[in-house]
């Protein structure tokens, strides 16, 4: 947030114009149970993790 000078990791690229980072509905989820059509799948989690790590690294280096 620029107004408050708070660093933010933008994860929009994980969701926008894509359908390979969530679901598929009814598929087996990594932690058990079933995935849905809204929460990130393994690929989505990996990409979110990379974005957050890179942002934290940029701030803390």
C-alpha positions in Angstrom: 0.0 0.0 0.0 1.7 3.1 -1.2 -0.4 5.4 1.1 1.0 3.7 4.2 4.4 2.7 2.8 3.6 -1.0 3.4 5.1 -3.5 1.0 2.6 -5.8 -0.7 3.2 -9.0 -2.6 0.8 -8.8 -5.6 -0.4 -12.3 -6.4 -2.9 -11.2 -9.1 -0.9 -12.9 -11.8 -1.7 -16.3 -10.2 -5.4 -15.8 -10.8 -6.0 -13.4 -13.7 -6.9 -15.0 -17.0 -5.9 -18.4 -15.8 -7.5 -21.7 -14.8 -4.5 -23.8 -14.1 -3.8 -22.5 -10.6 -7.0 -23.6 -8.8 -9.3 -26.6 -8.7 -10.2 -28.8 -10.4 -13.4 -29.2 -8.4 -13.5 -32.6 -6.9 -9.9 -33.3 -7.5 -7.7 -34.7 -4.7 -6.1 -31.9 -2.6 -2.5 -32.1 -1.4 -3.5 -31.9 2.2 -6.4 -34.3 1.8 -10.0 -33.9 1.0 -11.1 -32.4 -2.3 -10.2 -29.3 -4.1 -12.7 -26.8 -5.3 -13.0 -24.2 -8.1 -11.8 -21.3 -5.9 -8.9 -22.2 -3.7 -5.4 -22.6 -5.2 -4.2 -26.0 -6.2 -0.5 -27.1 -5.8 0.6 -25.0 -8.7 -1.2 -22.0 -7.4 0.3 -22.5 -3.9 3.8 -22.8 -5.4 3.4 -19.6 -7.4 2.0 -17.7 -4.5 4.9 -18.9 -2.3 7.5 -17.8 -5.0 5.9 -14.3 -5.2 5.8 -13.8 -1.5 9.4 -15.1 -1.1 10.7 -12.8 -3.8 9.0 -9.8 -2.3 10.3 -10.6 1.2 13.8 -11.2 -0.2 13.7 -7.9 -2.0 12.7 -6.1 1.2 15.1 -7.9 3.6 18.3 -8.2 1.5 
